[in-house]
């Protein structure tokens, strides 16, 4: 369904940062009054650029339209404030079923149940398109809330890059216990499972987006930089954040998850 949608031109990513006075070596969050770690700053900048690139099942323009719809839904609900810069997009670029999915995921994920998933699939989205949309929505929401937390405007969305989606469905993906097919843990999932998750059994929370491997990779990139590197998750005294012990980090993560009524 997404393949047939019209492509449009969007945004002022580079223009905004020139206007903000970003010099050659200034950071993505250089306008923040709070110090942002350089590694996190760089990852977020790269993540935003990735949104405008052709994905596995959506073009660059379609992916930017998804990100724009996330923000529109949040503006309407009063979750985010509309920034001073503007990102033009044609709201007809996405089918209504995609917009409805994005709106639900963006503003009330705790209420998103299996019926909501089935509604999206019955409405014409494929499992692969559904997973890519979920990945983009979660990443944009993550970084927009970070921007709000440090008191800066939402970062402008980049110009979409030309090109067709790769449409590369992993042969290893199979129907397990999740709503959508996933790649099993290694060794059953083969080389791609080892590349994505490492060896040994991995929980669904790490494999949820594996039907679209690139979205799974981008999700884990944020996980590794914002939470802690997954390879260190069982090291109880590992400290990833300056000023916060592992125990303190887990208290913060757990409390926020409780506020959000997160299933996990």
C-alpha positions in Angstrom: 0.0 0.0 0.0 2.7 2.5 0.9 4.5 1.9 -2.4 1.8 3.6 -4.4 1.9 6.9 -2.5 2.9 10.2 -4.1 6.4 11.5 -3.2 6.7 15.2 -2.0 9.5 17.5 -0.9 9.8 18.4 2.7 11.7 20.2 5.4 14.5 22.5 6.3 16.9 20.4 8.4 20.1 22.0 7.3 18.6 25.5 7.0 17.4 25.4 10.6 20.8 24.6 12.0 22.5 27.2 9.9 20.0 29.7 11.3 20.8 28.5 14.9 24.4 29.3 14.2 25.6 25.7 14.1 29.1 25.9 13.0 31.1 23.2 11.4 31.8 21.4 14.7 28.8 22.3 16.9 26.5 19.5 18.2 23.0 18.5 17.3 21.9 19.9 20.7 24.2 22.8 20.9 21.3 25.1 21.7 20.6 23.2 25.0 21.5 24.7 28.3 22.3 21.2 29.5 25.4 19.3 28.6 24.6 16.4 26.2 27.0 13.6 25.9 28.8 13.7 22.6 28.1 10.1 21.7 24.4 10.5 22.4 24.3 13.8 20.4 25.9 12.2 17.4 23.6 9.1 17.5 20.5 11.3 17.6 21.8 13.4 14.7 22.4 10.2 12.6 19.0 8.8 13.6 17.3 11.9 12.3 19.2 11.7 9.0 18.2 8.0 8.7 14.5 9.0 8.8 14.8 10.6 5.5 16.5 7.7 3.8 14.7 5.0 1.8 13.8 2.2 4.2 12.9 -1.4 3.8 9.3 -0.8 3.0 8.8 3.0 2.7 10.5 5.6 0.6 12.3 8.5 2.3 9.3 10.8 1.7 6.9 8.3 3.2 9.2 7.8 6.3 9.3 11.6 6.8 5.5 11.7 6.4 5.3 9.1 9.2 7.5 11.2 11.4 5.5 14.3 10.6 2.3 12.5 11.5 3.7 11.5 14.9 4.3 15.2 15.6 0.9 16.3 14.3 -0.8 13.8 16.6 1.2 15.0 19.6 0.4 18.7 18.8 -3.3 17.9 18.6 -3.2 16.1 22.0 -1.1 18.8 23.7 1.8 16.4 24.3 4.3 18.6 22.3 4.5 22.2 21.5 4.7 23.2 17.8 8.3 24.5 17.1 9.1 27.8 15.6 10.5 26.2 12.4 8.1 24.5 10.0 8.4 21.2 8.1 6.1 21.2 5.1 4.5 17.9 4.1 1.5 16.7 2.1 -0.8 15.0 4.5 -2.3 12.9 1.7 1.0 11.1 1.3 -0.1 8.4 3.9 -3.3 6.3 3.7 -5.8 6.8 6.5 -5.0 3.3 7.9 -1.4 4.4 8.4 -2.4 7.7 9.9 -4.8 6.0 12.4 -2.0 3.6 13.4 0.5 6.4 13.9 -2.0 8.5 15.9 -2.7 5.6 18.3 0.9 4.6 18.8 2.0 8.3 19.3 -0.5 9.4 21.8 -1.8 6.3 23.7 0.4 3.3 23.2 -0.9 1.7 26.5 -4.3 1.4 24.8 -2.8 -0.3 21.7 -4.1 -3.9 21.8 -4.1 -6.8 19.4 -7.4 -5.5 17.9 -5.6 -2.3 16.9 -2.9 -4.3 15.2 -5.5 -6.4 13.3 -7.3 -3.3 12.3 -4.1 -2.0 10.7 -3.5 -5.2 8.8 -7.2 -5.6 7.8 -7.0 -2.0 6.5 -4.3 -2.9 4.0 -0.9 -2.6 5.7 1.4 -5.5 5.5 3.2 -6.9 8.6 6.5 -5.4 7.2 5.0 -1.9 6.7 3.4 -2.1 10.2 6.8 -3.0 11.8 8.6 -0.2 10.0 5.9 2.3 11.0 6.2 1.1 14.7 9.9 1.5 14.6 9.8 5.1 13.2 7.1 6.2 15.6 9.0 4.9 18.6 12.3 6.5 17.5 10.7 9.9 16.7 8.8 9.9 20.0 11.9 9.0 21.9 14.0 11.8 20.5 11.2 14.4 20.6 10.6 13.7 24.3 14.4 14.0 24.9 14.3 17.4 23.2 11.4 18.5 25.3 13.2 17.3 28.4 16.3 19.4 27.8 14.3 22.4 26.8 15.1 22.7 23.1 12.8 22.9 20.1 12.0 19.7 18.3 14.7 19.0 15.8 13.6 19.7 12.1 13.0 16.7 10.0 15.5 16.2 7.2 14.9 16.4 3.4 13.8 12.9 2.1 16.4 11.2 0.0 15.4 9.8 -3.4 15.3 6.0 -4.0 13.1 3.0 -3.6 12.6 0.9 -0.5 14.8 -2.2 -0.3 11.9 -4.5 0.3 14.2 -7.1 1.9 12.1 -9.5 4.1 14.4 -11.8 6.0 13.9 -15.4 5.1 14.6 -16.4 8.7 11.5 -14.6 10.1 8.7 -16.9 11.2 5.5 -16.7 13.2 6.4 -17.2 16.9 4.4 -15.9 19.8 4.4 -12.2 18.8 1.6 -10.6 16.6 4.1 -10.2 13.7 6.7 -12.7 12.4 10.1 -12.3 14.1 13.6 -13.7 13.6 14.3 -16.4 16.2 17.2 -16.2 18.6 20.6 -17.6 17.5 21.3 -20.3 16.5 17.9 -21.0 15.0 17.8 -17.5 13.5 21.1 -18.0 11.7 23.7 -15.4 10.8 21.3 -12.5 10.7 20.1 -13.3 14.3 23.7 -13.3 15.5 24.3 -10.0 13.7 21.2 -8.4 15.2 21.1 -9.8 18.7 24.3 -11.8 19.3 24.3 -15.4 20.4 22.0 -17.2 22.9 18.3 -16.7 23.7 17.0 -13.2 23.4 13.6 -11.9 24.7 11.0 -10.6 22.3 11.6 -7.0 23.5 15.0 -7.2 21.7 13.5 -9.0 18.6 10.2 -7.2 18.3 11.2 -5.3 15.1 13.4 -8.0 13.5 11.0 -8.5 10.6 12.5 -5.2 9.4 16.2 -5.7 10.4 17.2 -2.1 9.8 14.6 -0.8 12.2 15.7 -3.3 14.8 19.3 -2.1 14.4 18.2 1.5 14.7 16.2 0.8 17.8 19.0 -1.1 19.4 21.4 1.8 18.6 19.2 4.1 20.7 18.9 1.4 23.4 22.6 1.0 23.7 23.4 4.7 24.0 20.4 5.8 26.1 19.9 2.8 28.5 23.1 0.7 28.4 24.9 -1.5 25.9 22.9 -4.8 25.8 26.1 -6.8 26.1 26.5 -5.4 29.7 22.9 -5.8 30.8 23.7 -8.7 33.2 26.6 -6.8 34.8 24.9 -5.5 38.0 27.4 -2.8 38.8 28.0 -1.6 35.3 27.6 2.2 35.2 26.6 3.7 31.8 25.6 7.2 33.0 27.8 9.7 34.8 26.2 10.6 38.2 23.8 7.6 38.2 24.6 4.2 39.5 23.1 1.2 37.7 20.5 0.8 40.5 19.5 4.5 40.2 19.2 4.2 36.4 16.9 1.2 36.9 14.7 3.0 39.4 14.3 5.9 36.9 13.5 3.5 34.0 11.1 1.4 36.1 9.3 4.5 37.4 8.8 6.0 33.9 7.6 2.6 32.6 5.1 2.5 35.4 3.8 6.0 34.6 3.5 4.9 30.9 1.7 1.7 31.9 4.3 -0.2 29.9 3.6 -3.9 29.4 7.1 -4.9 30.3 
